[in-house]
Amino acid sequence: MEQVSCRSCGTCVLVEKFSPQHTSVQWNNAAVAACTELSTTGLKSHTCNALRASIEEAVASGALSSSTRDVDVRTRGRTLT
């Protein structure tokens, strides 16, 4: 996961992009509180439009690349003994 900052409020979250349709965003309490869209609704709205635009801009500029799940997600590619 890569850090992406919202260009509107500066909130920083962890993001992993798997396809144009699949984006995983990891929020923490500080990020929810700092987000101008989510601070009033919490995660019930499930998205922040400004952050979504920032993520798409990061993908378009090459700062965030799409990932593939070609390894076992449970082990992140590590060999279990």
C-alpha positions in Angstrom: 0.0 0.0 0.0 1.2 3.5 -0.8 0.5 6.8 0.9 -1.8 9.2 -0.9 -2.6 12.7 0.4 -5.9 14.4 -0.4 -5.2 17.5 -2.5 -8.2 19.2 -0.8 -7.6 18.8 2.9 -4.2 17.0 3.1 -5.6 13.8 4.8 -3.1 10.9 4.2 -4.4 7.4 3.8 -2.9 4.1 2.5 -4.1 3.1 -1.0 -3.7 0.0 -3.2 -5.1 0.1 -6.7 -5.8 -3.3 -8.2 -7.8 -2.3 -11.3 -9.8 0.8 -12.6 -12.7 -0.5 -10.6 -11.0 -1.8 -7.4 -9.2 0.5 -5.0 -8.4 -0.4 -1.4 -8.2 2.5 1.0 -7.0 2.1 4.6 -8.3 4.9 6.9 -7.2 5.5 10.4 -9.1 7.6 13.1 -6.8 10.6 12.5 -7.5 10.6 8.7 -11.3 10.3 9.2 -11.2 13.2 11.7 -9.1 15.4 9.3 -11.1 14.7 6.2 -13.5 17.5 5.6 -16.1 15.2 3.9 -15.9 12.3 6.4 -15.5 14.2 9.6 -19.2 14.9 9.8 -20.5 11.6 8.4 -17.8 9.1 9.4 -17.1 6.2 7.2 -20.8 5.6 6.6 -20.5 7.4 3.3 -17.6 5.1 2.4 -15.9 7.7 0.2 -14.5 11.1 0.0 -14.9 12.6 -3.5 -11.8 14.9 -3.1 -9.7 11.9 -2.0 -11.0 9.8 -4.9 -9.9 12.5 -7.3 -6.5 12.6 -5.6 -6.1 8.9 -6.0 -7.1 9.0 -9.7 -4.6 11.8 -10.2 -1.9 9.8 -8.5 -2.6 6.9 -10.8 -2.7 9.1 -13.9 0.7 10.7 -13.0 2.3 7.3 -12.3 2.8 8.1 -8.6 0.5 5.2 -7.7 0.6 2.1 -9.9 -1.9 -0.8 -10.2 -1.0 -3.9 -8.2 -1.8 -7.5 -9.1 -2.5 -10.2 -6.7 -0.3 -12.8 -8.2 0.9 -14.0 -4.8 -1.0 -15.6 -2.0 -2.7 -12.7 -0.1 -2.5 -14.5 3.3 1.3 -14.8 3.1 2.2 -11.8 0.8 4.4 -14.2 -1.2 6.3 -15.5 1.9 6.9 -19.2 2.2 5.3 -20.8 5.2 7.3 -23.4 7.0 
